[in-house]
Amino acid sequence: MKTILELWRQRWLFLTFAKREVTNRYSGTLAGGLWALGQPVLLLAIYGFVFRKVFKVGFPELGEHSFVAFVACALWPWMAFQEGVQRATHAIVGNAGLVKKVHFPQELLVFAGVGATFFIHFLGFAVVVIALTIGGEPFRFDGLPVVLLAWLALFLLATTVALVTSALQVFLKDVDHMLGPALMIMFYVTPILYPTTQVPESVRWAVAFNPLVHLLEPIRAGLMHGDLASLGMLSAFVVGGALTMMAAVMLFRRLSDYFEDFI
Amino acid sequence: MGVPSSDAALISLSGIGKSYPIANSAAGRIRTLYALLRRRPFAERYDALTDINLEVRPGESLGLIGVNGAGKSTLLKVIAGVVKPTSGEIKLRGRISALLELGAGFHPEYTGRQNVFLATALMGMSEQETRAQLDSILAFADIGEHVDQPIKHYSSGMIVRLGFAVATAVRPDILITDEVLAVGDESFQRKCIAWMENYLSTGGTLLLCAHSMFHIQKLCQKAAWIHDGRVRAYGDSHRVTREYLAWHDARNAPKVQDHAQALKSGVYALLSMQLNGQPSQEGAILPMGASLRVSGRVFSPDDRAPTVLVGIVRKDGMPIYGVSSEMDGHVLVRVAPNEFAYDFEIPELSLLPGEYTLKGHALDPEAYRLFDEITADLTVLGESRELGVCRLPHRWNAI
């Protein structure tokens, strides 16, 4: 509780850091914020071509929806998670000057790193969903509460992971090297390009251990079918996510006492 | 150091210690990580600070002095909150502004104005508060229309000016600075000093770390001399800086080999030294104006006539007079193989009454290098109201 109050008092600093994260990322570029949208759109186009035209992938879950819309629902949340974790892992090491010389709650750097990435990709997600709807995709907007709740739970999950990885990165530079392959594997074992039902029965039990499955599937179900069934489970995820994040903050603080020495 | 505690103190440190893990290998890093997570003490550690007790009261500025690596900066960082102490208790009162590095929070791609907002947010100010202060900050920094250009195009002096302007935007109760007075051009330094003096005269308190004793004496009432992570001296800034300077000069004096070691290692060395015929260990006690004779034998490894230097220093190490046989063109007499005799005399010792140290040194024939040192106590007796260390020939003329 004390921690939350303390962080609330520092909200200006968080906002300034987050703003800096967003503007820094595209300062000096010609296209600016368009890069945030362009990269996932390009990926989406490639996946659409390879899976739809080359592999001729099709499954009953698509129903009246296009494969592109199916992938788009999960791709943007995934990008937010992956990029948020990857960027925030460098939040402490990348701000060595600040960490060594100025007194402030350093976890704010991690929050800002994840927060800024989520802000950017959530906007991209909104733009793509609207664009696809205009293009004739029958998205169901009554599923919106589920979608928003899932994004929130995803943000908490990404922040928890980033708090741990960013603190460990200060002591062990290997974290960064392990993170790349780990996230790549994660991308393929998470049902982003395929539905969970396509996973062979014999290994489907293992899929359930991947928390991302429980967050990405409801987004899809909500947008494609207006399915609100997972509202209760997602609320539990948000509460549990907030608690684990607080635990991660504690762990981060134990290590942060010695950041300035190892950074 | 027993410092009486008081509720009025702005900063109060008791038993502050800070140790860092020594982790050079990968395994060491993992062990350190494990120790941190388990909240265990480190297996191998380096104590940067040990048992620091200090107190800073309102209006009573404190200067930290000491050689590089003594722990001054670590102590400042502990007080500024950047470093968490391993042991001890720290109590802080009032608004603290720490200037550990001017422009530490600045981002090169940002304009001066944007950086001001980030820096003030780091100080806990909201955007509205910053807006209210912006004009006075920019006026003090005096960087003109450059404020809307990215910091990377600034000169280092401009960054420093902006940093100082931001740090002093809101009048802090305690201002912590680390060597910042030594940066910037002459006019900026004057501006800083002027600001500080105004700040101090209106009741502000400064915690300063500087190598310039002049700044410490000018700005601080109290000084603490930090040595090897401990407080070696604490008190009136003039007294502490004097002590530190005396120690510093003594340390920087040419290194002289230990007498016993010099004898053993077969270099130029004094075999004996007598003061007025008595062995040097007994010292010499003589009235002012008496004659002082320093004599003995000196060893020469290559059988060439060595140089002997005799000097007198005050008890605190300040040299009074020294002269060598080489300076005077005197060649020592060979009395035995590898052995030379010296006999030096001051016919009328004009030192004022007091305690002194007499030093005898053996040097090579070219008088390039000191090899040996023998010291002896020298006490001059007498009554005198004269000032200083020695009586200079003088007279009062009738007009």
Interface residues (C-beta under 8 A of the other chain):
Chain A: R9 Q10 W12 L13 L15 T16 R20 N24 S27 G28 G97 L98 K100 K101 V102 H103 F104 L168 F171 L172 L251 R254 L255 D257 Y258 E260 D261 F262
Chain B: Y20 P21 A23 A26 R29 I30 T32 L33 L36 L37 R39 K77 A80 G81 V82 V83 K84 A98 L100 E101 A104 G105 H107 E109 Y110 F117 L118 A121 L122 G124 M125 S126 E127
